[in-house]
């Protein structure tokens, strides 16, 4: 997970160790190393990276970057999911029977959302300003599904969303909070009006059985994954298909728009690849290789110039997008520069090693004799 400004990122590895890094002078240096016994399931940053929120098993904890031990929260909740509002410091943590809306600034609970009797949480989403929370609920056998909406203006009443009879795998609010979209297990793209709760759209043929849906930053487009491992861009208001994007040979695991909305990053499952798509033309601008397992999550920094990708292989990679998109990678022009670049291949944090590799590959003919000499020994 990465902080919004791209200055900090965190990695949880298979040894249940959390490592926090801070970017200084173009390099990644360790900020601190934290250990825990429970397996870390989910990590996220508060706004501006002031604190780290972690979900380990069914427990939630907050960490300050200057503290070695976490502050446990909601011990009685048995947390299943969590989400943070992008434009406010509102944390929503969903348990099996209830959810808590927490203000990170004041460190107090704004509300406790109790689900209707007999229903458990399957999916949740929070609007950008933290004023609305969508809950996908089902019975224990998952034969009965309902959508509910919590609003800050009327926190005591959970509003029912219209005509949801299927499990929802992915939820996302429009940037202005007026609409909610979901990826139904029946392979339909669902869209509701937040004001009325009515379903505005139920489109078939655009999703796979566990699809992903995302609004573009300006709310004009919806990106969705389909059964063929492709991505569909459609008009958010009319539902008209704008274009199909060639994506991955298998399932698309995750999607993320760049902050300016011009690029769309997608993470593959079978091919373990990250693709950068030009939203305007639909072309694949860059194919990023390096992970050895399915892509778990993608996150752009606030400037949109770096992309952070995580994978089930317990790796996290940071991609310098201006260099990759324009092809203006560092050049190795002489033997002295080659020696410096070669040493950077051993960078323990990975970023400098990847940049060095691309610099060497960028002019393979010029560097082949030097690389042959190094590999010979």
Backbone torsions as a table, in degrees:
resi	resn	phi	psi	omega
1	UNK	NA	149.8	-176.9
2	UNK	-125.1	147.0	172.8
3	UNK	-69.4	158.8	-175.1
4	UNK	-61.3	-33.9	-178.4
5	UNK	-88.5	1.1	177.6
6	UNK	74.9	8.6	-177.2
7	UNK	-87.0	-21.5	178.7
8	UNK	-130.9	145.8	167.0
9	UNK	-144.1	159.0	-174.3
10	UNK	-129.9	146.4	178.6
11	UNK	-132.6	133.9	173.1
12	UNK	-112.4	122.8	-175.5
13	UNK	-104.4	-179.0	-175.4
14	UNK	-68.0	-13.6	178.7
15	UNK	-91.7	14.6	179.8
16	UNK	61.3	33.9	179.8
17	UNK	-110.2	133.5	176.6
18	UNK	-103.6	127.1	178.9
19	UNK	-119.4	126.2	180.0
20	UNK	-109.4	130.3	-178.6
21	UNK	-120.4	148.9	177.2
22	UNK	-122.7	135.7	-178.9
23	UNK	-82.9	124.9	178.6
24	UNK	-136.6	122.3	176.5
25	UNK	54.2	41.1	176.3
26	UNK	80.7	2.4	179.2
27	UNK	-120.5	163.9	177.1
28	UNK	-106.7	118.9	179.8
29	UNK	-117.8	144.2	-177.4
30	UNK	-66.1	128.9	176.0
31	UNK	-85.7	-50.1	175.9
32	UNK	-164.1	167.4	179.6
33	UNK	-130.1	126.5	-174.9
34	UNK	-122.0	141.7	-178.0
35	UNK	-119.9	146.9	176.0
36	UNK	-145.1	155.8	177.4
37	UNK	-81.2	-44.4	-179.1
38	UNK	-67.8	151.1	176.6
39	UNK	-71.7	129.8	-179.0
40	UNK	-77.4	120.2	-177.5
41	UNK	-97.5	-32.8	-173.4
42	UNK	-152.7	137.9	178.9
43	UNK	-132.2	144.4	176.4
44	UNK	-155.6	157.0	179.7
45	UNK	-103.7	145.4	167.4
46	UNK	-75.2	171.3	-177.5
47	UNK	-60.0	134.9	-178.8
48	UNK	65.9	11.9	175.3
49	UNK	68.5	28.9	-179.0
50	UNK	-67.7	-33.9	177.5
51	UNK	-150.2	161.7	-177.9
52	UNK	-109.7	133.4	177.7
53	UNK	-110.4	130.4	-177.7
54	UNK	-127.0	145.7	172.2
55	UNK	-118.0	117.5	178.8
56	UNK	-120.7	110.7	-174.0
57	UNK	65.3	-120.5	178.3
58	UNK	-112.0	23.1	179.9
59	UNK	-116.0	149.9	178.9
60	UNK	-118.2	138.0	178.4
61	UNK	-141.5	146.9	175.2
62	UNK	-106.3	137.5	177.4
63	UNK	-123.7	131.2	166.2
64	UNK	-85.8	146.3	-179.5
65	UNK	-64.4	-19.4	-178.1
66	UNK	-97.7	2.1	-178.0
67	UNK	-117.0	145.4	-177.5
68	UNK	-88.3	-24.2	-177.7
69	UNK	-112.6	143.3	-179.3
70	UNK	-80.1	158.4	174.2
71	UNK	-99.5	111.7	-176.8
72	UNK	-72.0	141.0	178.6
73	UNK	-129.2	150.4	168.7
74	UNK	54.5	52.5	-176.4
75	UNK	-60.8	-28.1	-176.7
76	UNK	-93.0	4.8	-171.2
77	UNK	-85.7	-32.3	-172.7
78	UNK	56.8	67.4	-170.6
79	UNK	-63.7	139.8	175.5
80	UNK	-112.0	-37.5	-178.4
81	UNK	-147.3	160.0	173.8
82	UNK	-145.4	155.8	178.8
83	UNK	-151.8	149.8	-179.7
84	UNK	-121.6	134.9	176.4
85	UNK	-69.9	132.3	-174.4
86	UNK	-67.2	-35.0	-173.2
87	UNK	-102.3	4.6	178.2
88	UNK	-148.6	166.9	-180.0
89	UNK	-96.4	59.7	178.5
90	UNK	-108.7	122.8	178.2
91	UNK	-107.3	131.1	176.1
92	UNK	-116.8	124.5	-179.8
93	UNK	-120.0	122.2	-177.8
94	UNK	-104.6	127.6	174.2
95	UNK	-104.0	-171.0	-177.6
96	UNK	-72.1	-31.6	-176.1
97	UNK	-115.6	-17.9	-178.4
98	UNK	-157.2	166.5	177.9
99	UNK	-130.1	150.2	179.9
100	UNK	-116.9	132.4	173.6
101	UNK	-100.0	116.9	-169.3
102	UNK	-120.6	131.8	176.2
103	UNK	-91.2	112.5	-177.4
104	UNK	-71.0	-26.9	-179.3
105	UNK	-67.6	-47.6	-176.8
106	UNK	-96.2	-5.7	-178.9
107	UNK	55.1	50.2	177.4
108	UNK	-143.4	156.4	179.1
109	UNK	-82.1	129.7	175.9
110	UNK	-84.2	-32.1	179.9
111	UNK	-168.7	157.9	171.2
112	UNK	-118.8	116.7	-176.7
113	UNK	-91.6	117.0	179.0
114	UNK	-100.4	130.0	-177.6
115	UNK	-76.6	157.0	173.5
116	UNK	-59.0	151.5	-176.6
117	UNK	-56.6	134.5	176.2
118	UNK	86.7	-2.6	-178.0
119	UNK	-110.3	144.9	179.3
120	UNK	-124.6	157.5	-176.3
121	UNK	-77.0	135.3	173.0
122	UNK	-114.9	-38.1	-176.1
123	UNK	-152.9	146.3	174.2
124	UNK	-141.7	158.3	176.3
125	UNK	-149.0	152.0	178.6
126	UNK	-126.8	141.9	179.0
127	UNK	-69.3	164.2	-175.5
128	UNK	-58.6	-36.9	-177.8
129	UNK	-91.2	0.0	177.1
130	UNK	77.2	11.0	-176.5
131	UNK	-89.9	-10.4	-178.1
132	UNK	-137.8	142.1	177.4
133	UNK	-131.3	126.3	176.7
134	UNK	-100.6	136.2	-177.2
135	UNK	-124.8	124.4	172.0
136	UNK	-97.5	116.0	-171.5
137	UNK	-119.0	154.1	176.0
138	UNK	-150.7	166.0	172.5
139	UNK	-78.4	174.7	-173.5
140	UNK	-61.7	-33.5	-178.7
141	UNK	-88.8	-0.4	180.0
142	UNK	56.3	41.9	174.0
143	UNK	-108.0	-1.2	-175.3
144	UNK	-141.7	121.5	-174.1
145	UNK	-126.3	140.6	177.5
146	UNK	-143.8	150.6	174.1
147	UNK	-109.9	135.1	177.6
148	UNK	-128.5	152.0	-178.3
149	UNK	-126.5	125.4	173.2
150	UNK	-102.0	137.0	176.9
151	UNK	-126.9	146.4	-179.7
152	UNK	-66.8	-29.5	-179.5
153	UNK	-69.1	-30.9	-179.0
154	UNK	-136.9	71.3	-170.9
155	UNK	-71.9	-17.3	-175.7
156	UNK	-81.8	-13.0	-176.6
157	UNK	-121.4	125.1	174.5
158	UNK	-88.9	116.9	-177.6
159	UNK	-82.6	136.9	179.6
160	UNK	-82.9	135.6	174.3
161	UNK	-93.6	144.7	-168.9
162	UNK	-70.2	136.8	162.4
163	UNK	52.1	50.7	173.2
164	UNK	-107.1	110.6	-177.2
165	UNK	-121.0	17.8	-177.6
166	UNK	-141.9	155.3	176.8
167	UNK	-63.9	140.2	-179.5
168	UNK	-109.6	124.1	-175.6
169	UNK	-89.5	-26.3	-175.4
170	UNK	-146.2	139.5	179.2
171	UNK	-133.6	147.0	176.8
172	UNK	-156.2	134.8	174.9
173	UNK	-85.8	148.2	170.7
174	UNK	-66.8	156.0	-177.5
175	UNK	-55.6	-34.4	179.1
176	UNK	-87.6	-1.4	177.3
177	UNK	77.0	9.5	-176.2
178	UNK	-85.2	-22.4	-177.8
179	UNK	-131.2	156.1	176.5
180	UNK	-130.8	131.3	177.1
181	UNK	-115.8	153.4	179.7
182	UNK	-145.3	154.8	175.8
183	UNK	-105.1	106.8	-176.9
184	UNK	-79.8	149.9	177.5
185	UNK	-66.9	-15.9	175.7
186	UNK	-84.3	14.5	176.4
187	UNK	65.6	33.4	176.9
188	UNK	-118.2	142.1	173.4
189	UNK	-87.0	122.4	-176.0
190	UNK	-107.9	138.8	178.1
191	UNK	-138.4	127.0	-178.7
192	UNK	-116.7	153.5	167.6
193	UNK	-85.4	125.0	-179.7
194	UNK	-69.4	-33.4	-177.5
195	UNK	-67.9	-45.6	-175.6
196	UNK	-101.2	-19.9	-175.7
197	UNK	81.8	-2.0	-178.1
198	UNK	-77.7	146.5	175.3
199	UNK	-80.2	122.1	-178.5
200	UNK	-88.6	-24.2	-172.4
201	UNK	-158.3	142.6	172.9
202	UNK	-143.5	95.2	-172.7
203	UNK	-104.1	135.0	178.9
204	UNK	-99.9	158.3	171.4
205	UNK	87.5	1.1	-177.6
206	UNK	-107.3	-5.8	-173.7
207	UNK	-128.9	154.8	168.4
208	UNK	-90.2	-175.5	-173.5
209	UNK	-65.1	-23.4	177.0
210	UNK	-133.8	59.1	-171.1
211	UNK	-70.9	168.4	178.1
212	UNK	-121.7	137.0	177.6
213	UNK	-129.2	142.1	178.4
214	UNK	-145.4	139.6	169.7
215	UNK	-83.2	145.2	171.6
216	UNK	-71.2	159.1	-175.9
217	UNK	-57.2	-32.7	178.5
218	UNK	-92.2	-0.4	175.9
219	UNK	78.2	7.7	-176.1
220	UNK	-84.8	-21.9	-176.1
221	UNK	-130.0	156.7	172.8
222	UNK	-123.0	129.6	174.6
223	UNK	-102.5	133.4	-180.0
224	UNK	-140.9	150.8	178.9
225	UNK	-98.9	142.6	-178.3
226	UNK	-116.2	-176.7	-172.9
227	UNK	-67.3	-23.7	-175.4
228	UNK	-91.1	12.3	-178.2
229	UNK	73.5	19.7	177.8
230	UNK	-107.7	170.1	-179.7
231	UNK	-118.9	135.6	179.1
232	UNK	-112.1	129.4	172.2
233	UNK	-102.4	125.4	-178.5
234	UNK	-131.0	156.2	178.3
235	UNK	-69.9	128.5	-174.3
236	UNK	-66.5	-28.8	-177.5
237	UNK	-89.5	-47.4	-174.2
238	UNK	-93.0	-20.6	-176.2
239	UNK	80.7	-0.7	-179.7
240	UNK	-67.0	134.1	179.7
241	UNK	-70.9	126.5	179.1
242	UNK	-86.1	-50.3	177.1
243	UNK	-168.9	161.1	172.8
244	UNK	-103.2	139.9	178.5
245	UNK	-108.1	130.2	173.8
246	UNK	-68.6	125.4	-174.9
247	UNK	-121.9	-113.0	-169.4
248	UNK	-111.2	156.9	-179.4
249	UNK	-67.5	-23.5	178.1
250	UNK	-122.2	-146.2	-176.9
251	UNK	-66.8	139.9	171.6
252	UNK	-89.2	118.5	-173.1
253	UNK	-81.4	-37.8	-173.4
254	UNK	-155.9	156.2	178.8
255	UNK	-133.2	149.2	176.2
256	UNK	-156.3	124.0	174.9
257	UNK	-80.3	146.5	171.1
258	UNK	-70.3	158.3	-177.2
259	UNK	-57.1	-32.0	179.4
260	UNK	-87.3	-4.6	177.9
261	UNK	76.7	4.1	-177.3
262	UNK	-83.6	-23.9	-178.9
263	UNK	-123.0	151.8	175.5
264	UNK	-129.5	123.6	178.0
265	UNK	-97.9	138.3	177.6
266	UNK	-130.0	143.6	179.2
267	UNK	-114.7	129.8	-177.1
268	UNK	-91.9	165.4	177.5
269	UNK	-100.3	-68.5	-177.2
270	UNK	-63.9	-39.4	-174.9
271	UNK	-89.8	-6.8	177.4
272	UNK	53.7	37.2	-172.5
273	UNK	-119.7	146.5	171.8
274	UNK	-105.8	128.5	177.8
275	UNK	-113.6	140.2	173.0
276	UNK	-108.1	119.4	-177.2
277	UNK	-105.8	139.2	171.4
278	UNK	-81.9	112.7	-175.3
279	UNK	-63.8	-34.4	-176.4
280	UNK	-69.7	-41.3	-176.3
281	UNK	-103.3	-20.5	-176.7
282	UNK	84.7	-1.3	-177.4
283	UNK	-77.7	153.4	173.0
284	UNK	-81.3	110.9	-177.6
285	UNK	-76.1	-32.6	-178.5
286	UNK	-160.4	143.8	174.8
287	UNK	-111.8	117.8	-174.9
288	UNK	-103.7	115.9	-178.1
289	UNK	-109.7	144.7	178.2
290	UNK	163.6	-29.3	178.0
291	UNK	-81.3	157.3	179.8
292	UNK	-117.8	11.4	178.2
293	UNK	-145.6	171.9	178.1
294	UNK	-55.2	143.9	-179.8
295	UNK	-74.3	132.0	-177.5
296	UNK	-95.1	-44.7	-176.6
297	UNK	-154.4	157.5	178.0
298	UNK	-133.1	144.0	-179.6
299	UNK	-151.3	123.5	172.3
300	UNK	-84.8	147.0	170.6
301	UNK	-76.8	175.1	-172.1
302	UNK	-62.2	-32.0	-179.5
303	UNK	-80.2	-18.2	-176.2
304	UNK	79.7	5.4	-177.3
305	UNK	-90.7	-11.9	177.6
306	UNK	-131.3	144.0	177.4
307	UNK	-122.0	131.2	177.8
308	UNK	-108.1	128.1	179.0
309	UNK	-123.2	140.5	176.3
310	UNK	-123.1	155.3	-174.0
311	UNK	-139.7	163.9	176.6
312	UNK	-70.3	-7.3	175.8
313	UNK	-83.7	11.9	177.7
314	UNK	68.4	22.7	178.4
315	UNK	-108.9	154.6	173.6
316	UNK	-132.7	129.2	-178.1
317	UNK	-122.0	141.5	177.6
318	UNK	-113.5	122.6	-175.2
319	UNK	-107.1	128.2	176.2
320	UNK	-84.4	98.0	-169.3
321	UNK	-69.0	-40.0	178.8
322	UNK	-55.2	-42.0	178.7
323	UNK	-65.8	-42.5	-177.9
324	UNK	-70.2	-39.3	-175.1
325	UNK	-75.6	-31.2	-177.7
326	UNK	-99.0	-13.6	-178.2
327	UNK	78.8	8.1	-178.8
328	UNK	-89.5	61.7	176.7
329	UNK	-77.9	163.5	-179.4
330	UNK	-58.6	137.1	179.8
331	UNK	-97.6	144.0	176.1
332	UNK	-108.5	106.0	-169.7
333	UNK	-101.6	-16.1	-178.7
334	UNK	-152.0	177.0	-175.8
335	UNK	-64.0	-37.2	-178.8
336	UNK	-64.5	-44.0	178.3
337	UNK	-66.7	-33.7	177.8
338	UNK	-63.0	-44.1	-178.4
339	UNK	-62.2	-41.3	178.7
340	UNK	-65.2	-43.1	-179.3
341	UNK	-66.3	-38.8	-180.0
342	UNK	-62.7	-40.0	179.2
343	UNK	-64.8	-31.5	-179.7
344	UNK	-69.3	-13.9	176.5
345	UNK	-64.6	-21.0	-179.5
346	UNK	-93.8	12.8	-179.7
347	UNK	-57.2	123.4	-173.3
348	UNK	-70.2	-20.7	-177.3
349	UNK	-96.7	-5.1	170.7
350	UNK	93.1	-37.9	-173.5
351	UNK	-63.0	-50.4	-178.1
352	UNK	-66.0	-31.3	178.3
353	UNK	-64.9	-41.9	-179.9
354	UNK	-67.6	-41.0	178.2
355	UNK	-64.0	-37.8	178.9
356	UNK	-66.4	-40.7	-180.0
357	UNK	-61.4	-44.3	179.5
358	UNK	-66.5	-33.8	177.7
359	UNK	-65.0	-39.7	179.9
360	UNK	-71.5	-40.3	-179.5
361	UNK	-71.7	-27.3	-176.7
362	UNK	-58.2	-29.1	177.4
363	UNK	-135.7	68.0	-174.3
364	UNK	-60.0	-39.2	-178.0
365	UNK	-62.2	-40.1	-178.0
366	UNK	-71.5	-33.9	-173.0
367	UNK	-98.3	-5.4	-173.2
368	UNK	-61.7	-38.8	-178.8
369	UNK	-67.0	-40.7	178.6
370	UNK	-66.7	-41.3	179.6
371	UNK	-67.1	-37.2	177.6
372	UNK	-62.1	-41.0	178.4
373	UNK	-63.5	-41.4	179.7
374	UNK	-66.9	-43.6	-176.7
375	UNK	-72.1	-23.1	-179.5
376	UNK	-63.4	-31.6	-177.5
377	UNK	-100.7	NA	NA
